[in-house]
Amino acid sequence: MSSAPLPPVVNADAILARARATFDIESDAVIGLKSRVGPSFVEAVRKILDVRGRVVVMGMGKSGHVGRKIAATLASTGTPAMFVHPAEASHGDLGMIKPVDLVLAISNSGEVDELTVILPVVKRQGVPLIAMTGRTDSTLARHADIVIDAGVAKEACPLNLAPTASTTAQMAMGDALAVALLDARGFGSEDFARSHPGGALGRKLLTHVSDVMRSGDEVPRVAPTATLSELMREMSSKGLGATAVVDAQGRAIGIFTDGDLRRQVETGGDLRGLTAADVMHPGPRTLRAEALAVEAAELMEEHRITSVLIVDPEGLLIGALSINDLMRAKVI
């Protein structure tokens, strides 16, 4: 009866040394790409910018996983892209690639059978082919219109077999392509937000004040002649923690908040004869409805206030917004 194998001996120093060596090897691999980025990289960017269709990214194994990430990064930064698995391409998915597209094929060796077998078909369609490979003399490189050298001196794997430094280099090169394309297109933060409407950035850059502000009867407002009692009833009924003071035409001329009320009470004076005009803050902070909601958050933070009035171009009060409204909309 054979005995169970002994568990491996855990040597803390050896583990940390291997981890640090991995960082050194992979950082050297990425830094090494800088000297090999030249005219072919520029040509690749220009070719992709000219494409009327999509960038079709292909790769097998670990290069395929990297390819999926590169395709996703390209798509989210303004370059239409998709990933097609080379093995599936041989069984029908090649029909997804159109003459208006461009293929970005990724392989460290450049000799992956699943890729090389479909290259002649891609070329016959007249589809531009960019190769990202570690061997510029490989079959993939020979078929390519443009070759991007992503070679590394060695893998971080102590056996020099498992794709480690090579996939890190591919990932970095893909990011460099995406960022160069983003910059060349003039792709801005608002464009990025449109590709990420469900994220925090999307909410910040796509949500306008008009989307989250209170309007109509929900906006607390009183005339300058309103008594302090009337002013407090309006604040309580609307639940904003503040009320606007408007003139006869409906222009916002002041604001009164819960904090102002507490400060008035603390004075110990007789409040019964006071009017809204006596206690309001004249010249209130205002925003337009078309402003971004994040601008309202920045305004509140800058001036340490919790609500802001929304006015039209003539200064007429059309809405109000509190910090709680922004939090419910997940803008902050």
N, C-alpha and C positions, 0 to 999 in steps of 0.2 A: 504494500500500500504506500503510494507516494505521499510525501508530506507537502503541505501547502507552501508555496513560495514565500520567502521572507519579504516583508515590505521594504522598499528602498530606503536607504539611510538618507535622512535629510540633513544636509550640511548647509547651514545658514550662509556662511561665507561664500561657498561655491555658488549658491543660488543668486546671491546679490551680485557676485562677480559676473555671472552669465547675463543677468539682466542689464548690467551696466555696459557690458561688451556689446549687447544687442543694440542699445541706444547709440553707442559709438559707431557701429557698423552702419546702422540705418541712417543716422545723421550724415555720415560721410557719403553714403549713397545719394542722398538728396542734394547735398552741396556739390557733389560731382556733376550733377546735371547742369549746373550753371555754365560750365565751360563748353557744354555740348549744345546749348541752345543758341541757334544762329539762323542763317537764311532759310533753312528748311522749316523751322518753327514759324517764322514770319510768313512763309509761303502757305503753310497749313492754315494759319489764321485767315489769310486772304481768301483761300479756297473755300473755307467754311462760310465766310461772310458772303460769298457769291452764290452759295447754294440756295436754290428756290424751294427745295424740299426739306428733308430732315437729315440730321447726322445719325446714321445707323451704327451703333457701337456693337462690336462683336468680340468675343473672347471665350476661351475654354478654361475650365477649372478655376484656379484662384484669379487668373486674369479676367475671367468672366465675371466674378464677383466685383472686381475692381471696375470692370466695364459698366456694370449696372449702376454703380455709384457715379461714375463719370457722366453717363447718360442723364441721370437724375440731376446732377449739378448743372450740366449744360442747359437742360430744359427749364430749370428754375432761375436761370440767369439770362434768359433771352434768346437762347439758341435751341430751336425745336430739335429734339433728339429722342431716340428710343433704343432699347437693347434688343438684339435678335440673337438667339442662341445658335451657334454655328451648326451643331448637330441637328437641331430642328430645322434649320435653313435647308439642309439636304433633303428634308422630307416634307417640303411644301412651304415652309415659312420664307423661303427665298422670294416668293411672290410678294412679300411685304415691302421689298426694296424696289423703288421706282427709279427711272432714269434721272429724275430731278434730285435724287438723294445723293448723299456722300457716305462712304463707309470708312469708319475708323476701326481698324482691326488691331487688337492688342495681343501680343504673344512675346514672352521673353526670349524663347528659342527661335521663334519664327518658323518652326517646322511642325506645328500641330496639324495632324491629318485632317481633322474636321474643318479647319480653316482653309488649308491649302487646296482641298478638293473643290471648294466652291469659288475660289478666286478667279479661275478662268471664266466662269459664268458671270460673275460680277463685272469683269472687264469687258466681256462681250456686250453687256448692257450699256456700256459707256459710262458707268458710274465711277466717279473719282474715288481712288483708294488711298487713304493715309494709313501707313503702318507705324505703330508704336512698338518697338521691339528692342531687345538687348543685343541683337546680332544684325548688323547692317548688311551682311553678306548672305542672309538667309533667304529661303524661298519666298517668304512673305515680303521681305524687303525688295526682292527682284521684281515682284509683281506690282509693287506699289508705285503710285505717281509721286508720292512724297514720303520720306522716311524720317521719323522722329526717333532719335537715339535715346533710349531709356535704359541703357546697359548699366550694370553695377559690377564692381570688382569681385564681390563675393556675397553669398547669402549670410544672414545672421545665424542661420541653423549651423550648429557645429559640424554637421555632416555635409554642409554646403549643398543640400538637396531640397529641403522644404522652401517654397517661395516665401521669402520674408523681406529681405532688403529690396528684391526686385519688384515686389508688389507695392512696397512703400514708394519706390521711385515712380512706378506707373501712376499711383494715386496722386503724387505731387505733380507729375507732368500733366495729368488730366486737369488738376486744379489750375495750373499755370495757363493751360489752354482756355479754360472757362473764364478766368479772370481777364486774360488778354482780350477775349472776345467781348466780354461785358464792357470793358473800358472802350474798345473800339466802337461799340454800338451806342455808347452814351447811355447805357442802362443805369437808371437811378433807383433810389430807395423806393419811390412810388411804384416803379415797374416791378421791383422785387416783391412789394406788398401785394400786388395784383396776382402774383403767382403763389402767394401764401396767405390767402384771405382768412384762413382759420387760425392762424398763429397770432402771437402777441403783436408782432410787427405789423401784420395786416390790420389788426384792430386799430393800432395807433395811427397808421398812415391812410386808412380808407374810411375811418369813421369821422364824420363831420359833426359840427355842433348841432346842425339841424336834425341829425339822426337821433340825438339823445336829449335834446332840450325839452323843457316843459313849455307848452304854448297854450293859447286861448285862455279859458277860465282857470287853468292850473297855475297861471302866473300871478303871484300876489302883487297887488298894486293899490296905492291909495293916492288921494289928492294931497297937495301940500297943506290944505286946511284941515285934514282929518285929525281927530283928537288922538291922543296916545292910546286910549282905550280902543278906538276903531282900528288903529294901526296894529295893536296886539291881537285883536280878533282875526284880522286878515292874515297875519303871520301864522296863527294857530290853525286856521282852517285850511291853509294851503300846504302847510308842513314843509316849507323850504328852509326855515330858519332865518328868513330875511324877507323884506318886502321892498318893492320899488316904489319910489315917489315920482309921479308923473304929472306934467302940467296939463292944461286944458286940451292940448292937441295930442296928448299921449306920448310926449317925449320924456325919456328917462332923465330926471334932473337930480335924483338922489337915491340913496339906499339906506335902510335901517335894518340892523341884524340883532340876533339874540344877544350877542356880546355887547352891543350898544345899549340894549335894555338893561343888562346887568350893571353896566357902568353908570347908567342914569340912576338906578335904584341905590347904588353904593354912595352916591353923592348925598343922600339923605334929604334932598330938597323936595318941595311940593311939585308933583308931576301932573296934577290934575289939569292945569291950564295949558300944558304944552301941546303943540301941534306937530305934525310930521315935519313941517318946514323947520321947526325949532331943533329937532333932534337928528335929522337925517345927515348923512355924509353927502355933500354936494359933489357933482362931477364923478359919478360912480364908474368903476371899471366896467367896460363893455366890450363885447365881441360881435362880429357879424355871424350870421347863420352858416355861411359857407366856409368859415374857418374850420380847421381840423380840431377835433375834440382834444387832441394832445396839446394844442395851443392853449386851450382853456385850462388844462391841468398845469401847464407851465406858468400861466398868468396867476393862478391861485397860489402856487408855490412861491413865486417871486414876491408877491405882495402879502402873503400870509393871510389869505382870505379863503372862505369856504363856499362862496357862491359868486356868480357873475351874471350880469344882465346882457341879454341879446337884443340888438337893435338893428333896424334897417338903415339904408344909406342916409335917410333923413333924421335919424336919431329916434325914431318911433320904437317904443318897446314892443317886441314881438315874442320874447321868450325869456326864460331864466334857466340857469344850470347850477347844480350844486356838486360838491365833491362826491356826494353819495351817488348821484346820477352817473358820474364817471366811473365809480367803482362798480356799480351794477353792470355797466356796459363793458367792464374789464379793460378799460382804457388805461387805468392805473391799478 
